[in-house]
Amino acid sequence: MSDSPVSNWSEELLQRGGMRGRLEGFKSGYLKGFKSGFFQGRREVARNMLQEGKPVEEISDVTGLLPGDVQKIPQEES
């Protein structure tokens, strides 16, 4: 019965589903990592600008971070 068309078809569907699941997992993990790195870079730029004495509003404009998030950056580093 393992060589029946129904069995072959169901096995193929299971394999495709497994590949689809792995692809979805990869995409999800990749996007999560990209997003995390993207915002980490923005926080690093903001931290450097804070060290140079730039105003929070300017930093917010340049990085796209909210002013409240910019103000929290020095606290995150300690």
Secondary structure, 3 states (H helix, E strand, C coil): CCCCHHHHHHHHHHHHHHHHHHHHHHHHHHHHHHHHHHHHHHHHHHHHHHHCCCCHHHHHHHHCCCHHHHHHHHHHHC
